[in-house]
Each structure stands twice: as C-alpha cells, then as structure tokens.
Amino acid sequence: MIKNFICYALLTALTAVFTFGQKPSPTMMPSPIPQIAPTPVDLEMVLTEAEKQTAFYQETFKDLLATEIKTFEKYDKTGDLDERTVIESNFLVYQSSENANRILELRNVLKVDDKLIPDSRSRADRFLGELAKKKTFDKELEKLESEGLRYDRTVRISNLTLYEAITLAKNLRPFFDFKLVSTENYDGSEVFVVSYQQTRKSPFITIDEKESNEPGVTADFDISLPGALKKSDKFLRGKLWIDAKTFQIRREERLITVQSNSTPLVAQESVFEYAPSEFGILVPKKITFTDNNLRKISKDKEYSAVKNTKVIFDYSKFKKTSVEVNIIDEP
C-alpha cells in the first residue's frame, strides 16, 4: 500500500502564505493520439501505446482539485458489514516542493460521518506552514500522511490515484503474461479488454518484503497472511479496459493472489474507474479497495478468502488549481 494528504482555496498563516487560486485551465492536448488500431489487433502495439498514455497521465495529473468521499466498511468474521465510516476531504494532487519529479496526494479533512471538523480551516493553515518547512521528500511525505490519513480506519491507503496500470511499465512487462480477452463497448466507448498474470517473482514487485530499491517502476504491497501461507507464491493478476481510440485506461481490476494448494485466493483487490476530463486525460472517478482475510477451513490446509475491509474513494469533477508557496518568517 501507499499514503496521502490536504487542500484549500485561500490560506494564510503567521509563518507562511499559501495561495491555492483557481484559474481557467489552458487547453491541454494529450500526446499524439494514435489512430484506431488495425484489425487484427496487435497486442504488443496496444500495450506499448497504452504505456505511453500512462506516462502522459502522470505528467498531466497534477495541481488538480476535487472533493473526495472516502467510505470505510469493516466486516466481521463471517463477512457481514459491521461498521461504516465516511470521510469527506478536499483533495489536491500536490507537486512536491522537495522533489520536482514527484507528486503527492494532499487531503484536508472536512467531515467525518457527516460531522464537520470544527478547526479544519485553521488546522490547514498550520499544517501547510509546517509542511513548507520540511527539508526532505521523505519528511514531506510523512507529514502529509499523518495529517491526511488521521481518521482512516483499520487500513491507511494513499497514492492510488497517482499511478495507473503499473504492469504496463517496460521493466515490469517481462514478468507478466498479457492476453487480449475481447473487444467490447464500455461506457459508450470501444475498448480492448486485456488480462495480465504475473508468471514469476520480480525484483520490482514486493509483497510483505523490504521495499524494492531497483531502478524503474516498482510496486510494494503489504498483506496480512496466516503463517502457513507466508511462503506461498504471491502474484499480481488482473484486467485492463483500454480505449481503442486513445489507448487511455478506462478501468482496471488488480488482484493480489496467494496460492493455497491448487487454488489462488484473492488477498487484495483494487478496482480503478476513470472519467473524461478537460485536461486531455481520463481522471479517477471511483477506486474500490478490498482487503480479505485468508482463513483455514479444513485440516488439509485449505483456506478461503473472507472480506475484511473495503475502502471506496469517490471523486467529484477535477478542477485545475495553481499553487504558490511563499515562506514569510515570523518577526
């Protein structure tokens, strides 16, 4: 998993002045959109063009503001809903002040279970003043996480909006088997449905291990497993819905599976849904994260997956925001 943050419209504080001013967004054109793929479809071409569009997404998805509704659902041992918490935040895709190549998720929590956070405005002022003084990217990230995720229940998740279809990265693709499943109409657009399955252990993907320091795109996941399954094969698999005209990602289903005897069990599932925007990219509309408990069901070491926690992220229409940060020392 990964982590998250805050935002506002006009913020002032004694030690710092921050202006998050809305401005008309310039007309932004995506990288040249390829022509509709020929028939029969060349799968390698689809993957390569889609990878280009994920890179363009990362370049473009910054300084954007939306309302985020985050719903936590906690389930009991039988898989029945036990508890629900709803957190509403201003959500900003924040350009790191310490690393020009990194963007972060910044959240200013406004409501919890429909109850207003009474000091959200003044707290945001103080927080941004403290954030601007962090001298390293890691410290900046740590501060953003502790503030934006402070009301999260059972799991703390972030940065899911920042990267899409990570398995398309050039350094990761050799570790996956891709198949063109079908061509279909999805939400009014023709899409290629492509499945992927990790075929062998990768130094770029860690699951319950020390984070990878390999160059290139890496993915690090934390899951809770029974002792008997800790040494089992743990692989990624899923599906991509790729727009047939633009090669942008319209939907992704990403699973972390654990091998139990002959049966792969789903330990975690993330579903990403994207919507059109005025910025030349499809932007997050809804993300659903599900964490399962893997429980032993028989003496012969058979296990089943029982839903433990579900977190649903819903986003309003994204708007372009200019962000200026100026430090003013106290007298």
C-alpha positions as a Markdown table, in Angstrom:
| # | Residue | x | y | z |
|---|---|---|---|---|
| 1 | Met | 0.0 | 0.0 | 0.0 |
| 2 | Ile | 0.9 | 3.7 | -0.1 |
| 3 | Lys | -0.1 | 7.1 | 1.6 |
| 4 | Asn | -2.0 | 10.5 | 1.4 |
| 5 | Phe | -2.9 | 14.5 | 2.2 |
| 6 | Ile | -4.9 | 18.0 | 2.2 |
| 7 | Cys | -6.0 | 21.2 | 0.4 |
| 8 | Tyr | -7.9 | 24.6 | 0.3 |
| 9 | Ala | -8.8 | 27.8 | -1.6 |
| 10 | Leu | -7.2 | 30.7 | 0.2 |
| 11 | Leu | -5.0 | 30.0 | 3.2 |
| 12 | Thr | -3.0 | 32.4 | 5.3 |
| 13 | Ala | -0.9 | 31.9 | 8.4 |
| 14 | Leu | 1.6 | 33.9 | 10.5 |
| 15 | Thr | 4.6 | 31.9 | 9.3 |
| 16 | Ala | 3.6 | 31.3 | 5.7 |
| 17 | Val | 1.2 | 32.4 | 3.0 |
| 18 | Phe | -0.3 | 29.9 | 0.7 |
| 19 | Thr | -2.5 | 30.7 | -2.3 |
| 20 | Phe | -4.5 | 27.9 | -3.9 |
| 21 | Gly | -6.1 | 30.1 | -6.5 |
| 22 | Gln | -8.5 | 28.7 | -9.2 |
| 23 | Lys | -7.7 | 29.8 | -12.7 |
| 24 | Pro | -9.0 | 28.9 | -16.1 |
| 25 | Ser | -7.1 | 25.8 | -17.3 |
| 26 | Pro | -5.2 | 26.2 | -20.5 |
| 27 | Thr | -6.2 | 24.0 | -23.4 |
| 28 | Met | -4.0 | 20.9 | -22.9 |
| 29 | Met | -3.5 | 18.4 | -25.7 |
| 30 | Pro | -2.6 | 14.8 | -24.9 |
| 31 | Ser | 0.5 | 13.3 | -26.5 |
| 32 | Pro | -0.4 | 12.5 | -30.2 |
| 33 | Ile | -3.3 | 10.0 | -30.1 |
| 34 | Pro | -2.6 | 7.0 | -32.3 |
| 35 | Gln | -5.2 | 6.1 | -35.0 |
| 36 | Ile | -7.6 | 3.3 | -34.2 |
| 37 | Ala | -5.7 | 0.0 | -34.0 |
| 38 | Pro | -5.8 | -2.1 | -37.2 |
| 39 | Thr | -7.6 | -5.4 | -37.4 |
| 40 | Pro | -6.5 | -8.0 | -36.4 |
| 41 | Val | -5.3 | -6.3 | -33.2 |
| 42 | Asp | -1.6 | -6.3 | -32.4 |
| 43 | Leu | -1.5 | -6.9 | -28.7 |
| 44 | Glu | 2.1 | -5.6 | -28.3 |
| 45 | Met | 1.2 | -2.4 | -30.0 |
| 46 | Val | -1.8 | -1.9 | -27.7 |
| 47 | Leu | 0.4 | -2.4 | -24.6 |
| 48 | Thr | 3.1 | -0.1 | -25.9 |
| 49 | Glu | 0.6 | 2.7 | -26.8 |
| 50 | Ala | -1.3 | 2.3 | -23.5 |
| 51 | Glu | 2.1 | 2.5 | -21.6 |
| 52 | Lys | 2.7 | 5.9 | -23.4 |
| 53 | Gln | -0.6 | 7.1 | -22.2 |
| 54 | Thr | 0.0 | 6.1 | -18.6 |
| 55 | Ala | 3.2 | 8.2 | -18.8 |
| 56 | Phe | 1.3 | 11.1 | -20.1 |
| 57 | Tyr | -1.3 | 10.7 | -17.3 |
| 58 | Gln | 1.5 | 11.0 | -14.7 |
| 59 | Glu | 2.8 | 14.1 | -16.4 |
| 60 | Thr | -0.6 | 15.8 | -16.6 |
| 61 | Phe | -2.3 | 14.7 | -13.4 |
| 62 | Lys | -1.0 | 17.4 | -11.1 |
| 63 | Asp | -2.3 | 20.6 | -9.5 |
| 64 | Leu | -5.9 | 19.2 | -9.8 |
| 65 | Leu | -8.5 | 19.7 | -7.1 |
| 66 | Ala | -11.6 | 17.6 | -6.3 |
| 67 | Thr | -13.9 | 16.6 | -3.4 |
| 68 | Glu | -13.1 | 13.1 | -2.2 |
| 69 | Ile | -15.6 | 10.9 | -0.3 |
| 70 | Lys | -13.8 | 8.0 | 1.3 |
| 71 | Thr | -16.0 | 5.3 | 2.8 |
| 72 | Phe | -14.6 | 2.6 | 5.1 |
| 73 | Glu | -16.6 | -0.6 | 5.6 |
| 74 | Lys | -15.4 | -3.0 | 8.2 |
| 75 | Tyr | -16.7 | -6.6 | 8.1 |
| 76 | Asp | -17.0 | -9.2 | 10.9 |
| 77 | Lys | -15.5 | -12.7 | 10.9 |
| 78 | Thr | -18.4 | -14.0 | 8.8 |
| 79 | Gly | -18.1 | -11.3 | 6.1 |
| 80 | Asp | -21.1 | -9.3 | 7.2 |
| 81 | Leu | -20.9 | -5.5 | 7.4 |
| 82 | Asp | -20.1 | -4.4 | 11.0 |
| 83 | Glu | -19.1 | -0.7 | 10.8 |
| 84 | Arg | -19.0 | 2.1 | 8.3 |
| 85 | Thr | -17.1 | 5.4 | 8.4 |
| 86 | Val | -17.4 | 8.2 | 5.8 |
| 87 | Ile | -14.7 | 10.9 | 5.4 |
| 88 | Glu | -15.1 | 13.9 | 3.2 |
| 89 | Ser | -12.0 | 15.9 | 2.2 |
| 90 | Asn | -10.7 | 18.5 | -0.2 |
| 91 | Phe | -8.3 | 16.5 | -2.4 |
| 92 | Leu | -5.3 | 18.0 | -4.2 |
| 93 | Val | -2.8 | 16.4 | -6.5 |
| 94 | Tyr | 0.2 | 18.2 | -4.9 |
| 95 | Gln | 3.6 | 18.9 | -6.6 |
| 96 | Ser | 6.3 | 18.1 | -4.1 |
| 97 | Ser | 8.4 | 21.2 | -3.1 |
| 98 | Glu | 11.4 | 18.9 | -2.4 |
| 99 | Asn | 11.3 | 16.7 | -5.5 |
| 100 | Ala | 10.3 | 18.2 | -8.8 |
| 101 | Asn | 9.7 | 14.7 | -10.2 |
| 102 | Arg | 7.2 | 13.6 | -7.6 |
| 103 | Ile | 3.5 | 14.4 | -7.0 |
| 104 | Leu | 1.6 | 13.6 | -3.8 |
| 105 | Glu | -2.0 | 13.3 | -2.6 |
| 106 | Leu | -2.9 | 16.1 | -0.2 |
| 107 | Arg | -6.1 | 16.0 | 1.8 |
| 108 | Asn | -7.8 | 18.5 | 4.1 |
| 109 | Val | -10.4 | 16.5 | 6.0 |
| 110 | Leu | -13.7 | 18.5 | 6.3 |
| 111 | Lys | -16.3 | 16.0 | 7.7 |
| 112 | Val | -16.3 | 12.6 | 9.4 |
| 113 | Asp | -19.7 | 10.7 | 9.3 |
| 114 | Asp | -21.3 | 14.0 | 8.2 |
| 115 | Lys | -19.9 | 15.9 | 11.2 |
| 116 | Leu | -17.9 | 19.0 | 10.4 |
| 117 | Ile | -14.3 | 19.1 | 11.6 |
| 118 | Pro | -14.5 | 22.4 | 13.6 |
| 119 | Asp | -10.9 | 23.6 | 13.1 |
| 120 | Ser | -10.4 | 22.3 | 9.5 |
| 121 | Arg | -9.6 | 25.8 | 8.2 |
| 122 | Ser | -7.1 | 26.9 | 10.9 |
| 123 | Arg | -5.6 | 23.4 | 11.1 |
| 124 | Ala | -5.0 | 23.6 | 7.3 |
| 125 | Asp | -3.2 | 26.9 | 7.8 |
| 126 | Arg | -0.9 | 25.5 | 10.5 |
| 127 | Phe | -0.3 | 22.3 | 8.6 |
| 128 | Leu | 0.7 | 24.0 | 5.3 |
| 129 | Gly | 3.1 | 26.2 | 7.2 |
| 130 | Glu | 4.7 | 23.2 | 8.8 |
| 131 | Leu | 4.8 | 21.3 | 5.5 |
| 132 | Ala | 6.6 | 24.0 | 3.8 |
| 133 | Lys | 9.5 | 23.8 | 6.3 |
| 134 | Lys | 10.2 | 20.1 | 5.6 |
| 135 | Lys | 13.6 | 19.8 | 4.0 |
| 136 | Thr | 13.4 | 16.3 | 2.5 |
| 137 | Phe | 10.9 | 14.5 | 0.4 |
| 138 | Asp | 10.5 | 11.7 | 3.0 |
| 139 | Lys | 9.8 | 14.2 | 5.7 |
| 140 | Glu | 7.3 | 15.9 | 3.5 |
| 141 | Leu | 5.6 | 12.6 | 2.7 |
| 142 | Glu | 5.5 | 11.6 | 6.4 |
| 143 | Lys | 3.8 | 14.9 | 7.3 |
| 144 | Leu | 1.2 | 14.6 | 4.6 |
| 145 | Glu | 0.4 | 11.0 | 5.5 |
| 146 | Ser | 0.0 | 11.7 | 9.3 |
| 147 | Glu | -2.4 | 14.7 | 8.5 |
| 148 | Gly | -4.5 | 13.4 | 5.7 |
| 149 | Leu | -5.0 | 9.9 | 6.9 |
| 150 | Arg | -5.6 | 10.6 | 10.6 |
| 151 | Tyr | -9.2 | 9.5 | 10.5 |
| 152 | Asp | -8.7 | 6.4 | 8.4 |
| 153 | Arg | -10.0 | 3.1 | 9.8 |
| 154 | Thr | -8.1 | -0.2 | 10.0 |
| 155 | Val | -6.0 | 0.4 | 6.9 |
| 156 | Arg | -4.2 | 3.6 | 5.7 |
| 157 | Ile | -4.1 | 3.8 | 1.9 |
| 158 | Ser | -2.8 | 6.5 | -0.4 |
| 159 | Asn | -1.3 | 7.4 | -3.8 |
| 160 | Leu | -3.7 | 5.1 | -5.6 |
| 161 | Thr | -4.7 | 8.0 | -7.9 |
| 162 | Leu | -1.2 | 8.8 | -8.9 |
| 163 | Tyr | -0.2 | 5.8 | -11.0 |
| 164 | Glu | -2.3 | 3.7 | -13.3 |
| 165 | Ala | -1.8 | 0.3 | -15.0 |
| 166 | Ile | 1.7 | -0.1 | -13.4 |
| 167 | Thr | 2.1 | -3.6 | -15.0 |
| 168 | Leu | 2.5 | -1.9 | -18.4 |
| 169 | Ala | 5.9 | -0.3 | -17.4 |
| 170 | Lys | 8.7 | -1.6 | -19.6 |
| 171 | Asn | 10.6 | -3.1 | -16.7 |
| 172 | Leu | 7.6 | -4.9 | -15.3 |
| 173 | Arg | 6.1 | -6.3 | -18.5 |
| 174 | Pro | 8.5 | -9.2 | -18.9 |
| 175 | Phe | 7.2 | -10.7 | -15.7 |
| 176 | Phe | 3.6 | -10.9 | -16.9 |
| 177 | Asp | 1.6 | -12.8 | -19.5 |
| 178 | Phe | -0.8 | -10.5 | -21.3 |
| 179 | Lys | -3.8 | -11.7 | -23.3 |
| 180 | Leu | -6.4 | -9.8 | -25.4 |
| 181 | Val | -9.6 | -11.2 | -24.0 |
| 182 | Ser | -12.1 | -9.3 | -26.1 |
| 183 | Thr | -13.2 | -6.0 | -27.7 |
| 184 | Glu | -16.4 | -4.5 | -26.2 |
| 185 | Asn | -18.3 | -1.4 | -25.5 |
| 186 | Tyr | -17.6 | 0.1 | -22.2 |
| 187 | Asp | -19.5 | 3.2 | -21.0 |
| 188 | Gly | -20.1 | 4.2 | -24.6 |
| 189 | Ser | -16.5 | 3.7 | -25.9 |
| 190 | Glu | -14.9 | 0.8 | -27.7 |
| 191 | Val | -12.3 | -0.8 | -25.5 |
| 192 | Phe | -9.7 | -3.6 | -25.7 |
| 193 | Val | -10.1 | -5.9 | -22.6 |
| 194 | Val | -6.6 | -7.2 | -21.7 |
| 195 | Ser | -5.9 | -9.7 | -18.9 |
| 196 | Tyr | -2.5 | -9.9 | -17.2 |
| 197 | Gln | -1.0 | -12.6 | -15.0 |
| 198 | Gln | 2.4 | -12.4 | -13.2 |
| 199 | Thr | 4.4 | -15.5 | -14.1 |
| 200 | Arg | 7.4 | -15.3 | -11.9 |
| 201 | Lys | 8.9 | -13.4 | -9.0 |
| 202 | Ser | 10.1 | -9.9 | -9.8 |
| 203 | Pro | 12.7 | -7.7 | -8.0 |
| 204 | Phe | 10.4 | -4.8 | -8.9 |
| 205 | Ile | 7.4 | -6.2 | -7.0 |
| 206 | Thr | 7.5 | -6.9 | -3.3 |
| 207 | Ile | 4.7 | -8.4 | -1.2 |
| 208 | Asp | 5.3 | -8.4 | 2.6 |
| 209 | Glu | 9.0 | -7.8 | 2.0 |
| 210 | Lys | 11.6 | -5.0 | 2.2 |
| 211 | Glu | 10.7 | -2.3 | -0.3 |
| 212 | Ser | 12.4 | -2.6 | -3.6 |
| 213 | Asn | 15.4 | -0.3 | -4.4 |
| 214 | Glu | 15.6 | -1.4 | -8.0 |
| 215 | Pro | 15.6 | 1.3 | -10.7 |
| 216 | Gly | 12.4 | 1.8 | -12.7 |
| 217 | Val | 8.8 | 1.4 | -11.7 |
| 218 | Thr | 8.4 | -0.6 | -8.5 |
| 219 | Ala | 5.3 | -1.8 | -6.6 |
| 220 | Asp | 5.4 | -2.7 | -2.8 |
| 221 | Phe | 2.3 | -4.3 | -1.1 |
| 222 | Asp | 1.5 | -5.2 | 2.5 |
| 223 | Ile | -0.9 | -8.0 | 3.2 |
| 224 | Ser | -1.7 | -10.0 | 6.3 |
| 225 | Leu | -1.3 | -13.8 | 5.9 |
| 226 | Pro | -1.5 | -16.8 | 8.1 |
| 227 | Gly | 1.9 | -18.3 | 8.8 |
| 228 | Ala | 1.3 | -21.3 | 6.6 |
| 229 | Leu | 0.8 | -19.1 | 3.6 |
| 230 | Lys | 3.7 | -16.7 | 4.1 |
| 231 | Lys | 6.0 | -18.7 | 1.8 |
| 232 | Ser | 3.3 | -19.3 | -0.8 |
| 233 | Asp | 3.6 | -17.7 | -4.3 |
| 234 | Lys | 2.0 | -14.3 | -4.2 |
| 235 | Phe | 1.4 | -12.7 | -7.6 |
| 236 | Leu | -0.5 | -9.9 | -9.3 |
| 237 | Arg | -3.2 | -10.5 | -11.9 |
| 238 | Gly | -6.0 | -8.5 | -13.3 |
| 239 | Lys | -7.6 | -6.9 | -16.4 |
| 240 | Leu | -7.3 | -3.6 | -18.2 |
| 241 | Trp | -10.0 | -1.8 | -20.2 |
| 242 | Ile | -8.0 | 0.2 | -22.8 |
| 243 | Asp | -9.8 | 2.8 | -25.0 |
| 244 | Ala | -9.5 | 1.6 | -28.6 |
| 245 | Lys | -9.0 | 5.2 | -30.0 |
| 246 | Thr | -6.9 | 6.9 | -27.4 |
| 247 | Phe | -5.3 | 3.9 | -25.6 |
| 248 | Gln | -6.0 | 5.5 | -22.3 |
| 249 | Ile | -7.1 | 3.3 | -19.3 |
| 250 | Arg | -10.8 | 3.4 | -18.7 |
| 251 | Arg | -10.8 | 0.7 | -16.0 |
| 252 | Glu | -8.5 | -1.7 | -14.2 |
| 253 | Glu | -9.1 | -4.6 | -11.9 |
| 254 | Arg | -5.9 | -5.5 | -9.9 |
| 255 | Leu | -5.7 | -8.5 | -7.7 |
| 256 | Ile | -3.0 | -9.9 | -5.3 |
| 257 | Thr | -3.4 | -13.6 | -5.2 |
| 258 | Val | -1.9 | -16.2 | -2.8 |
| 259 | Gln | -1.5 | -19.8 | -3.8 |
| 260 | Ser | -3.3 | -22.2 | -1.4 |
| 261 | Asn | -2.8 | -25.8 | -2.5 |
| 262 | Ser | -4.0 | -25.7 | -6.1 |
| 263 | Thr | -6.3 | -22.6 | -5.7 |
| 264 | Pro | -5.2 | -19.0 | -5.9 |
| 265 | Leu | -7.0 | -16.9 | -3.3 |
| 266 | Val | -7.6 | -13.1 | -3.6 |
| 267 | Ala | -5.9 | -11.4 | -0.7 |
| 268 | Gln | -6.5 | -7.8 | -2.0 |
| 269 | Glu | -8.4 | -6.3 | -4.9 |
| 270 | Ser | -8.3 | -2.8 | -6.3 |
| 271 | Val | -10.8 | -1.6 | -9.0 |
| 272 | Phe | -10.0 | 1.7 | -10.7 |
| 273 | Glu | -12.7 | 3.6 | -12.7 |
| 274 | Tyr | -11.8 | 6.6 | -14.8 |
| 275 | Ala | -13.9 | 9.5 | -16.3 |
| 276 | Pro | -13.3 | 12.1 | -19.1 |
| 277 | Ser | -11.8 | 15.5 | -18.1 |
| 278 | Glu | -10.9 | 18.8 | -19.8 |
| 279 | Phe | -7.2 | 18.1 | -19.4 |
| 280 | Gly | -6.7 | 15.5 | -22.1 |
| 281 | Ile | -6.6 | 12.5 | -19.8 |
| 282 | Leu | -9.1 | 10.3 | -18.1 |
| 283 | Val | -9.1 | 11.1 | -14.3 |
| 284 | Pro | -10.1 | 9.0 | -11.3 |
| 285 | Lys | -13.9 | 8.6 | -10.8 |
| 286 | Lys | -14.0 | 5.8 | -8.3 |
| 287 | Ile | -11.5 | 3.5 | -6.7 |
| 288 | Thr | -12.6 | 0.4 | -4.6 |
| 289 | Phe | -10.0 | -1.3 | -2.4 |
| 290 | Thr | -10.9 | -4.6 | -0.7 |
| 291 | Asp | -8.8 | -6.5 | 1.8 |
| 292 | Asn | -9.6 | -10.1 | 2.6 |
| 293 | Asn | -8.8 | -12.4 | 5.5 |
| 294 | Leu | -7.5 | -15.8 | 4.4 |
| 295 | Arg | -8.8 | -18.3 | 6.9 |
| 296 | Lys | -8.2 | -22.0 | 7.2 |
| 297 | Ile | -11.4 | -24.0 | 6.6 |
| 298 | Ser | -10.2 | -27.7 | 6.8 |
| 299 | Lys | -7.5 | -29.8 | 8.3 |
| 300 | Asp | -5.8 | -30.4 | 4.9 |
| 301 | Lys | -4.7 | -26.8 | 4.8 |
| 302 | Glu | -7.5 | -25.5 | 2.6 |
| 303 | Tyr | -8.2 | -21.7 | 3.0 |
| 304 | Ser | -10.9 | -19.4 | 2.0 |
| 305 | Ala | -11.0 | -15.6 | 1.4 |
| 306 | Val | -13.4 | -13.6 | 3.7 |
| 307 | Lys | -14.0 | -9.9 | 3.2 |
| 308 | Asn | -12.3 | -7.9 | 6.0 |
| 309 | Thr | -12.2 | -4.2 | 4.9 |
| 310 | Lys | -13.5 | -2.3 | 1.9 |
| 311 | Val | -12.5 | 1.3 | 1.2 |
| 312 | Ile | -14.3 | 3.3 | -1.6 |
| 313 | Phe | -12.9 | 6.5 | -2.9 |
| 314 | Asp | -15.4 | 8.7 | -4.9 |
| 315 | Tyr | -14.2 | 11.9 | -6.7 |
| 316 | Ser | -16.1 | 14.9 | -7.9 |
| 317 | Lys | -15.1 | 16.7 | -11.1 |
| 318 | Phe | -11.5 | 17.7 | -11.1 |
| 319 | Lys | -10.5 | 21.4 | -11.5 |
| 320 | Lys | -7.2 | 22.9 | -12.3 |
| 321 | Thr | -5.5 | 24.8 | -9.5 |
| 322 | Ser | -2.4 | 27.0 | -9.3 |
| 323 | Val | -0.4 | 26.6 | -6.2 |
| 324 | Glu | 2.1 | 29.1 | -4.9 |
| 325 | Val | 4.0 | 28.7 | -1.7 |
| 326 | Asn | 5.9 | 31.6 | -0.1 |
| 327 | Ile | 7.6 | 31.4 | 3.3 |
| 328 | Ile | 7.4 | 34.5 | 5.4 |
| 329 | Asp | 9.4 | 34.4 | 8.6 |
| 330 | Glu | 7.8 | 35.5 | 11.9 |
| 331 | Pro | 9.0 | 38.8 | 13.3 |
